[in-house]
Amino acid sequence: FVLFMTVIFGGITLMLSDDFYIRLKAAILNLVFAGAFLVSPWFGKDRKPLIQRLFDPILDLSEKGWKNLNFAWAAMFVVMSCLHVFFAFLFHGGK
């Protein structure tokens, strides 16, 4: 998925000679990851949060703990997306 987005946004950037799109890719990618974490408890086959499916063999948490950890990861991806937008568009060109 990351490779696909890189090729698509990189191709658009090269075709239009505008680096706006490649700078936007990281923000969109982080929002997609945040969305995946947020909707996973409702659309997963076993109704478990995505973070629980990833770390269940390693961590021993209560149901509320898994939901809180899943939400924390989603929030982290949203914050990362906001930071990407902030630095990509306000500090463009390293100025």
N, C-alpha and C positions, 0 to 999 in steps of 0.2 A: 504494500500500500504506500509506504514512504517512497519507494523507488518510482512507483507510478506517478505520484504527485510531483516528485522532483522532475521527472521527464516532461510531464504536462506543463508545469509552471515554468520550467527552464526553456521549453520549446516556445511558449508564448513570449517569454522574455526575449529570446533570440529573434523571433519573427518580428516583434514590434520594437526592438531595440529600446526597451523600457524595463528597468530593473524593479519596477513597482511589484510585478507579479511574483518574482522569485523572493522578494522580501515578505510578501504576504503569505507565502506557502507555510512558513513555520507557525504563524498565528492560526491559520486554518487547521493545520494538522493537530495542534494542541487542542483546539476546540472540538475536533472530531474525537480525540481521545477522551476529553472530559465528557462529551455526550455519551460515549460508549460506557463509561463508568456509571453515569447517572441513570441510564435506561436499562442497564443489565439486570437489576432485580425484577423488572417487569417483563422483559422479553427473553430472558434466558430459559433454556429448556428445563432447568431444575429450580428456577426462581432464586438462585443464589447471586449475590453481588459478584461482579467480575473479580474483585480483589480476593474474595474468598475462594473462587475457583483457581486462582493463581497460587495463593499462599496457604491453602488449607492444610497441606501436609506439614508445613513448617510452623505455623502459628496456631495457638489454641485460644480462640476468642469466643465470647458469647455472640449471640445473634445481633445484639445491639452494637457490640464492638466491631463486628464485620461491617455493619451499615455505616458506622461512624468513620471507619478507616476508608471505606469505599468513597464516602462523601469527601473526606479529606484529600484523597488522591484526585478526585474530580476538581475540587477547588484549586489544588496545586496546578493542574493543567490550565485552568482558566486564568490564574495569576500569571503563569508562564506565557500564555497567549497575549495577555495585556502588556507584559514586559517586552515581548517581541515587537508588538505594534509600537509601543513607546520608543524603543531604541531604533527600530528600523525606519521610522518616519520622522522622528525629531532629531536624531543624530545621523542623518543621511550623509554618507560620504565621509564620515569621521570628523565632521566639523563641529 
